[in-house]
Amino acid sequence: MKNTLADLSNHLFAQLERLSDEALDPEALAQEIRRAGVIDRIAAQVISVGALAVSASRLQGEMHPGQTPPRLLGLDGGQ
């Protein structure tokens, strides 16, 4: 994975394919279901961080000259 949203999407579809494998025995299916739950939670966090980055970028674009964004957003160039 190269850490892009397209890579995340591909990873999620690959997991869906593994869950759809009719050859899985019940134990292997249970393991894939647990794995899918973990992947789902991580994917949700990645998407949330992406949404925050978009919001931060919008905020930066809407700021008046001389205004500085909150340091927490990391838009200050790391200073």
MMTF fields as JSON, N, C-alpha, C and O atoms, coordinates in Angstrom:
{
  "mmtfVersion": "1.0.0",
  "mmtfProducer": "UNKNOWN",
  "numBonds": 315,
  "numAtoms": 316,
  "numGroups": 79,
  "numChains": 1,
  "numModels": 1,
  "chainsPerModel": [1],
  "groupsPerChain": [79],
  "chainIdList": ["A"],
  "bondAtomList": [4, 2, 8, 6, 12, 10, 16, 14, 20, 18, 24, 22, 28, 26, 32, 30, 36, 34, 40, 38, 44, 42, 48, 46, 52, 50, 56, 54, 60, 58, 64, 62, 68, 66, 72, 70, 76, 74, 80, 78, 84, 82, 88, 86, 92, 90, 96, 94, 100, 98, 104, 102, 108, 106, 112, 110, 116, 114, 120, 118, 124, 122, 128, 126, 132, 130, 136, 134, 140, 138, 144, 142, 148, 146, 152, 150, 156, 154, 160, 158, 164, 162, 168, 166, 172, 170, 176, 174, 180, 178, 184, 182, 188, 186, 192, 190, 196, 194, 200, 198, 204, 202, 208, 206, 212, 210, 216, 214, 220, 218, 224, 222, 228, 226, 232, 230, 236, 234, 240, 238, 244, 242, 248, 246, 252, 250, 256, 254, 260, 258, 264, 262, 268, 266, 272, 270, 276, 274, 280, 278, 284, 282, 288, 286, 292, 290, 296, 294, 300, 298, 304, 302, 308, 306, 312, 310],
  "bondOrderList": [1, 1, 1, 1, 1, 1, 1, 1, 1, 1, 1, 1, 1, 1, 1, 1, 1, 1, 1, 1, 1, 1, 1, 1, 1, 1, 1, 1, 1, 1, 1, 1, 1, 1, 1, 1, 1, 1, 1, 1, 1, 1, 1, 1, 1, 1, 1, 1, 1, 1, 1, 1, 1, 1, 1, 1, 1, 1, 1, 1, 1, 1, 1, 1, 1, 1, 1, 1, 1, 1, 1, 1, 1, 1, 1, 1, 1, 1],
  "groupList": [{"groupName": "MET", "atomNameList": ["N", "CA", "C", "O"], "elementList": ["N", "C", "C", "O"], "formalChargeList": [0, 0, 0, 0], "bondAtomList": [1, 0, 2, 1, 3, 2], "bondOrderList": [1, 1, 2], "singleLetterCode": "M", "chemCompType": "L-PEPTIDE LINKING"}, {"groupName": "LYS", "atomNameList": ["N", "CA", "C", "O"], "elementList": ["N", "C", "C", "O"], "formalChargeList": [0, 0, 0, 0], "bondAtomList": [1, 0, 2, 1, 3, 2], "bondOrderList": [1, 1, 2], "singleLetterCode": "K", "chemCompType": "L-PEPTIDE LINKING"}, {"groupName": "ASN", "atomNameList": ["N", "CA", "C", "O"], "elementList": ["N", "C", "C", "O"], "formalChargeList": [0, 0, 0, 0], "bondAtomList": [1, 0, 2, 1, 3, 2], "bondOrderList": [1, 1, 2], "singleLetterCode": "N", "chemCompType": "L-PEPTIDE LINKING"}, {"groupName": "THR", "atomNameList": ["N", "CA", "C", "O"], "elementList": ["N", "C", "C", "O"], "formalChargeList": [0, 0, 0, 0], "bondAtomList": [1, 0, 2, 1, 3, 2], "bondOrderList": [1, 1, 2], "singleLetterCode": "T", "chemCompType": "L-PEPTIDE LINKING"}, {"groupName": "LEU", "atomNameList": ["N", "CA", "C", "O"], "elementList": ["N", "C", "C", "O"], "formalChargeList": [0, 0, 0, 0], "bondAtomList": [1, 0, 2, 1, 3, 2], "bondOrderList": [1, 1, 2], "singleLetterCode": "L", "chemCompType": "L-PEPTIDE LINKING"}, {"groupName": "ALA", "atomNameList": ["N", "CA", "C", "O"], "elementList": ["N", "C", "C", "O"], "formalChargeList": [0, 0, 0, 0], "bondAtomList": [1, 0, 2, 1, 3, 2], "bondOrderList": [1, 1, 2], "singleLetterCode": "A", "chemCompType": "L-PEPTIDE LINKING"}, {"groupName": "ASP", "atomNameList": ["N", "CA", "C", "O"], "elementList": ["N", "C", "C", "O"], "formalChargeList": [0, 0, 0, 0], "bondAtomList": [1, 0, 2, 1, 3, 2], "bondOrderList": [1, 1, 2], "singleLetterCode": "D", "chemCompType": "L-PEPTIDE LINKING"}, {"groupName": "SER", "atomNameList": ["N", "CA", "C", "O"], "elementList": ["N", "C", "C", "O"], "formalChargeList": [0, 0, 0, 0], "bondAtomList": [1, 0, 2, 1, 3, 2], "bondOrderList": [1, 1, 2], "singleLetterCode": "S", "chemCompType": "L-PEPTIDE LINKING"}, {"groupName": "HIS", "atomNameList": ["N", "CA", "C", "O"], "elementList": ["N", "C", "C", "O"], "formalChargeList": [0, 0, 0, 0], "bondAtomList": [1, 0, 2, 1, 3, 2], "bondOrderList": [1, 1, 2], "singleLetterCode": "H", "chemCompType": "L-PEPTIDE LINKING"}, {"groupName": "PHE", "atomNameList": ["N", "CA", "C", "O"], "elementList": ["N", "C", "C", "O"], "formalChargeList": [0, 0, 0, 0], "bondAtomList": [1, 0, 2, 1, 3, 2], "bondOrderList": [1, 1, 2], "singleLetterCode": "F", "chemCompType": "L-PEPTIDE LINKING"}, {"groupName": "GLN", "atomNameList": ["N", "CA", "C", "O"], "elementList": ["N", "C", "C", "O"], "formalChargeList": [0, 0, 0, 0], "bondAtomList": [1, 0, 2, 1, 3, 2], "bondOrderList": [1, 1, 2], "singleLetterCode": "Q", "chemCompType": "L-PEPTIDE LINKING"}, {"groupName": "GLU", "atomNameList": ["N", "CA", "C", "O"], "elementList": ["N", "C", "C", "O"], "formalChargeList": [0, 0, 0, 0], "bondAtomList": [1, 0, 2, 1, 3, 2], "bondOrderList": [1, 1, 2], "singleLetterCode": "E", "chemCompType": "L-PEPTIDE LINKING"}, {"groupName": "ARG", "atomNameList": ["N", "CA", "C", "O"], "elementList": ["N", "C", "C", "O"], "formalChargeList": [0, 0, 0, 0], "bondAtomList": [1, 0, 2, 1, 3, 2], "bondOrderList": [1, 1, 2], "singleLetterCode": "R", "chemCompType": "L-PEPTIDE LINKING"}, {"groupName": "PRO", "atomNameList": ["N", "CA", "C", "O"], "elementList": ["N", "C", "C", "O"], "formalChargeList": [0, 0, 0, 0], "bondAtomList": [1, 0, 2, 1, 3, 2], "bondOrderList": [1, 1, 2], "singleLetterCode": "P", "chemCompType": "L-PEPTIDE LINKING"}, {"groupName": "ILE", "atomNameList": ["N", "CA", "C", "O"], "elementList": ["N", "C", "C", "O"], "formalChargeList": [0, 0, 0, 0], "bondAtomList": [1, 0, 2, 1, 3, 2], "bondOrderList": [1, 1, 2], "singleLetterCode": "I", "chemCompType": "L-PEPTIDE LINKING"}, {"groupName": "GLY", "atomNameList": ["N", "CA", "C", "O"], "elementList": ["N", "C", "C", "O"], "formalChargeList": [0, 0, 0, 0], "bondAtomList": [1, 0, 2, 1, 3, 2], "bondOrderList": [1, 1, 2], "singleLetterCode": "G", "chemCompType": "PEPTIDE LINKING"}, {"groupName": "VAL", "atomNameList": ["N", "CA", "C", "O"], "elementList": ["N", "C", "C", "O"], "formalChargeList": [0, 0, 0, 0], "bondAtomList": [1, 0, 2, 1, 3, 2], "bondOrderList": [1, 1, 2], "singleLetterCode": "V", "chemCompType": "L-PEPTIDE LINKING"}],
  "groupTypeList": [0, 1, 2, 3, 4, 5, 6, 4, 7, 2, 8, 4, 9, 5, 10, 4, 11, 12, 4, 7, 6, 11, 5, 4, 6, 13, 11, 5, 4, 5, 10, 11, 14, 12, 12, 5, 15, 16, 14, 6, 12, 14, 5, 5, 10, 16, 14, 7, 16, 15, 5, 4, 5, 16, 7, 5, 7, 12, 4, 10, 15, 11, 0, 8, 13, 15, 10, 3, 13, 13, 12, 4, 4, 15, 4, 6, 15, 15, 10],
  "groupIdList": [1, 2, 3, 4, 5, 6, 7, 8, 9, 10, 11, 12, 13, 14, 15, 16, 17, 18, 19, 20, 21, 22, 23, 24, 25, 26, 27, 28, 29, 30, 31, 32, 33, 34, 35, 36, 37, 38, 39, 40, 41, 42, 43, 44, 45, 46, 47, 48, 49, 50, 51, 52, 53, 54, 55, 56, 57, 58, 59, 60, 61, 62, 63, 64, 65, 66, 67, 68, 69, 70, 71, 72, 73, 74, 75, 76, 77, 78, 79],
  "secStructList": [7, 7, 1, 1, 2, 2, 2, 2, 2, 2, 2, 2, 2, 2, 2, 2, 2, 2, 2, 6, 7, 6, 6, 7, 7, 2, 2, 2, 2, 2, 2, 2, 2, 2, 2, 2, 2, 2, 2, 2, 2, 2, 2, 2, 2, 2, 2, 2, 2, 2, 2, 2, 2, 2, 2, 2, 2, 2, 2, 2, 2, 2, 7, 7, 6, 6, 7, 7, 7, 7, 4, 4, 4, 6, 7, 1, 6, 6, 7],
  "xCoordList": [0.845, 0.0, 0.89, 1.914, 0.492, 1.275, 0.66, 1.094, -0.352, -0.943, -1.715, -1.622, -2.471, -3.381, -4.801, -5.0, -5.777, -7.161, -7.506, -8.337, -6.883, -7.104, -6.563, -7.186, -5.408, -4.851, -5.759, -5.967, -6.287, -7.206, -8.435, -8.889, -8.967, -10.131, -9.813, -10.61, -8.655, -8.259, -8.138, -8.54, -7.586, -7.429, -8.798, -8.994, -9.722, -11.066, -11.783, -12.459, -11.637, -12.251, -11.601, -12.284, -10.3, -9.627, -10.168, -10.369, -10.4, -10.967, -12.371, -12.739, -13.148, -14.492, -14.442, -15.262, -13.49, -13.332, -12.98, -13.491, -12.104, -11.764, -12.979, -13.162, -13.809, -15.016, -16.026, -16.832, -15.969, -16.913, -16.451, -17.168, -15.274, -14.718, -15.55, -15.503, -16.292, -17.169, -16.395, -16.967, -15.107, -14.297, -13.77, -13.178, -13.979, -13.492, -14.266, -15.494, -13.525, -14.197, -14.661, -14.204, -15.549, -16.095, -15.034, -15.197, -13.962, -12.915, -12.176, -11.905, -11.854, -11.172, -12.086, -11.627, -13.374, -14.325, -14.416, -14.454, -14.452, -14.498, -13.256, -13.349, -12.089, -10.856, -10.925, -10.512, -11.44, -11.57, -12.56, -12.357, -13.61, -14.585, -13.934, -14.162, -13.118, -12.405, -11.433, -11.334, -10.726, -9.776, -10.51, -10.04, -11.655, -12.436, -12.879, -12.907, -13.221, -13.615, -12.488, -12.705, -11.284, -10.118, -9.821, -9.565, -9.857, -9.603, -10.64, -10.302, -11.888, -12.949, -12.66, -12.812, -12.25, -11.964, -10.767, -10.789, -9.74, -8.573, -8.939, -8.55, -9.686, -10.099, -10.919, -10.748, -11.807, -12.619, -11.734, -12.008, -10.677, -9.768, -8.987, -8.786, -8.548, -7.824, -8.723, -8.292, -9.96, -10.911, -11.184, -11.297, -11.291, -11.516, -10.345, -10.556, -9.131, -7.955, -7.935, -7.578, -8.316, -8.388, -9.403, -9.15, -10.553, -11.587, -11.092, -11.373, -10.36, -9.794, -8.789, -8.748, -7.98, -6.996, -7.686, -7.228, -8.785, -9.539, -10.122, -10.058, -10.686, -11.24, -10.158, -10.379, -8.987, -7.887, -7.43, -7.121, -7.39, -6.993, -8.001, -7.622, -9.287, -10.321, -10.161, -10.253, -9.926, -9.744, -8.573, -8.658, -7.496, -6.321, -6.65, -6.199, -7.431, -7.811, -8.75, -8.79, -9.503, -10.475, -9.892, -10.56, -8.665, -8.084, -7.714, -7.351, -7.813, -7.423, -5.905, -5.266, -5.323, -3.869, -3.421, -4.04, -2.358, -1.823, -2.363, -1.762, -3.48, -4.025, -3.212, -2.738, -3.056, -2.352, -3.298, -4.104, -3.196, -4.062, -3.603, -2.461, -4.481, -4.076, -2.903, -2.9, -1.922, -0.747, -1.133, -0.459, -2.183, -2.628, -2.867, -2.697, -3.254, -3.549, -2.302, -2.384, -1.154, 0.095, 0.219, 0.966, -0.499, -0.459, 0.571, 0.668, 1.332, 2.284, 3.688, 4.663, 3.781, 5.079, 5.978, 7.188, 5.405, 6.174, 6.942, 7.807, 6.64, 7.371, 6.779, 7.27],
  "yCoordList": [-1.18, 0.0, 1.243, 1.284, 2.247, 3.467, 4.63, 5.773, 4.334, 5.331, 6.432, 7.599, 6.076, 7.019, 6.503, 5.342, 7.37, 6.917, 5.87, 4.997, 5.943, 4.912, 3.564, 2.525, 3.585, 2.352, 1.792, 0.582, 2.675, 2.248, 1.596, 0.553, 2.2, 1.639, 0.248, -0.678, 0.105, -1.201, -2.233, -3.384, -1.82, -2.718, -3.158, -4.324, -2.224, -2.551, -3.514, -4.44, -3.296, -4.219, -5.601, -6.612, -5.654, -6.948, -7.681, -8.895, -6.953, -7.578, -8.092, -9.181, -7.313, -7.748, -9.048, -9.943, -9.142, -10.37, -11.553, -12.655, -11.33, -12.419, -12.861, -14.052, -11.91, -12.262, -13.022, -13.802, -12.783, -13.428, -14.807, -15.481, -15.236, -16.522, -17.659, -17.905, -18.333, -19.416, -20.653, -21.553, -20.715, -21.871, -21.774, -22.727, -20.646, -20.491, -21.391, -21.464, -22.074, -22.854, -21.88, -20.737, -22.304, -21.38, -20.68, -19.507, -21.369, -20.747, -19.667, -18.589, -19.948, -18.962, -17.771, -16.63, -18.03, -16.941, -16.063, -14.837, -16.684, -15.918, -15.037, -13.891, -15.573, -14.785, -13.613, -12.505, -13.838, -12.747, -11.691, -10.5, -12.104, -11.15, -10.283, -9.074, -10.895, -10.106, -9.131, -7.965, -9.633, -8.787, -7.629, -6.492, -7.919, -6.878, -5.801, -4.619, -6.2, -5.228, -4.275, -3.072, -4.81, -3.979, -3.058, -1.868, -3.608, -2.8, -1.686, -0.559, -1.99, -0.984, 0.168, 1.333, -0.147, 0.907, 1.762, 2.984, 1.12, 1.883, 2.742, 3.908, 2.175, 2.929, 4.149, 5.227, 3.984, 5.117, 6.232, 7.41, 5.872, 6.883, 7.574, 8.788, 6.809, 7.396, 8.389, 9.489, 8.002, 8.877, 10.118, 11.218, 9.954, 11.085, 12.073, 13.285, 11.562, 12.427, 13.152, 14.328, 12.454, 13.091, 14.217, 15.281, 13.982, 15.017, 16.221, 17.367, 15.96, 17.051, 17.849, 19.077, 17.16, 17.855, 18.758, 19.873, 18.284, 19.108, 20.33, 21.444, 20.122, 21.241, 22.245, 23.455, 21.745, 22.64, 23.45, 24.636, 22.808, 23.509, 24.601, 25.702, 24.288, 25.309, 26.469, 27.631, 26.162, 27.199, 28.106, 29.329, 27.492, 28.284, 29.206, 30.351, 28.719, 29.531, 30.674, 31.688, 30.514, 31.533, 32.552, 33.526, 32.339, 33.232, 34.573, 34.668, 35.595, 36.943, 37.063, 36.37, 37.919, 38.116, 38.465, 39.286, 37.841, 38.095, 37.151, 37.013, 36.498, 35.523, 34.246, 33.876, 33.582, 32.303, 31.211, 31.427, 30.036, 28.929, 28.377, 28.594, 27.672, 27.041, 26.083, 25.36, 26.071, 25.206, 23.741, 22.972, 23.357, 21.963, 21.451, 20.26, 22.319, 21.898, 21.638, 21.017, 22.1, 21.845, 22.602, 22.188, 23.697, 24.485, 25.602, 26.407, 25.652, 26.74, 26.369, 27.051, 25.291, 24.879, 24.233, 24.14, 23.787, 23.108, 24.026, 23.571, 25.318, 26.283, 26.383, 27.147],
  "zCoordList": [0.0, 0.0, 0.0, 0.682, -0.767, -0.891, -0.12, -0.26, 0.692, 1.573, 0.859, 1.239, -0.163, -0.803, -0.587, -0.232, -0.804, -0.659, -1.714, -1.463, -2.889, -3.914, -3.423, -3.643, -2.761, -2.206, -1.109, -1.019, -0.289, 0.754, 0.141, 0.612, -0.896, -1.578, -2.131, -1.982, -2.765, -3.293, -2.183, -2.351, -1.057, 0.083, 0.625, 0.969, 0.694, 1.181, 0.237, 0.686, -1.07, -2.026, -1.97, -2.138, -1.738, -1.59, -0.362, -0.401, 0.715, 1.911, 1.626, 2.066, 0.896, 0.525, -0.289, -0.087, -1.195, -1.973, -1.08, -1.279, -0.092, 0.83, 1.627, 1.876, 2.026, 2.773, 1.912, 2.421, 0.607, -0.311, -0.766, -1.506, -0.341, -0.758, -0.162, 1.044, -0.993, -0.515, -0.09, 0.525, -0.405, -0.03, 1.401, 1.907, 2.047, 3.423, 4.373, 4.323, 5.241, 6.285, 7.365, 7.394, 8.244, 9.26, 10.105, 10.442, 10.449, 11.261, 10.472, 11.001, 9.227, 8.385, 8.119, 8.093, 7.921, 7.713, 8.955, 8.85, 10.13, 11.38, 11.51, 11.95, 11.125, 11.179, 10.207, 10.551, 9.001, 8.027, 8.515, 8.277, 9.182, 9.722, 10.788, 10.828, 11.658, 12.681, 12.011, 12.394, 11.013, 10.292, 9.618, 9.647, 9.017, 8.339, 9.328, 8.985, 10.545, 11.56, 11.905, 12.049, 12.038, 12.339, 11.155, 11.338, 9.951, 8.758, 8.651, 8.291, 8.956, 8.912, 9.868, 9.501, 11.072, 12.055, 11.632, 11.776, 11.115, 10.658, 9.454, 9.382, 8.505, 7.313, 7.71, 7.14, 8.685, 9.141, 9.689, 9.457, 10.412, 10.951, 9.832, 9.875, 8.838, 7.696, 6.974, 6.627, 6.752, 6.067, 6.905, 6.364, 8.207, 9.107, 9.056, 9.024, 9.049, 8.968, 7.621, 7.555, 6.548, 5.235, 5.215, 4.65, 5.833, 5.9, 6.71, 6.358, 7.786, 8.583, 7.761, 7.85, 6.964, 6.132, 5.12, 4.871, 4.531, 3.579, 4.293, 3.773, 5.474, 6.245, 6.617, 6.553, 7.005, 7.366, 6.154, 6.271, 5.009, 3.789, 3.443, 3.043, 3.601, 3.36, 4.332, 3.936, 5.591, 6.61, 6.241, 6.35, 5.809, 5.438, 4.264, 4.234, 3.299, 2.152, 2.51, 1.814, 3.592, 4.002, 4.979, 5.325, 5.424, 6.432, 5.824, 4.652, 6.641, 6.23, 6.288, 7.079, 5.474, 5.525, 6.945, 7.623, 7.371, 8.713, 9.762, 10.827, 9.495, 10.434, 10.344, 9.27, 11.461, 11.441, 11.916, 12.821, 11.302, 11.719, 13.071, 13.474, 13.763, 15.023, 14.777, 13.781, 15.662, 15.5, 15.39, 14.705, 16.041, 16.035, 14.624, 14.367, 13.714, 12.354, 11.526, 10.466, 11.99, 11.272, 9.963, 9.077, 9.83, 8.603, 8.656, 7.73, 9.728, 9.91, 9.419, 9.735, 8.65, 8.127, 9.168, 8.966, 10.276, 11.311, 12.233, 12.981, 12.192, 13.027, 14.393, 15.224]
}
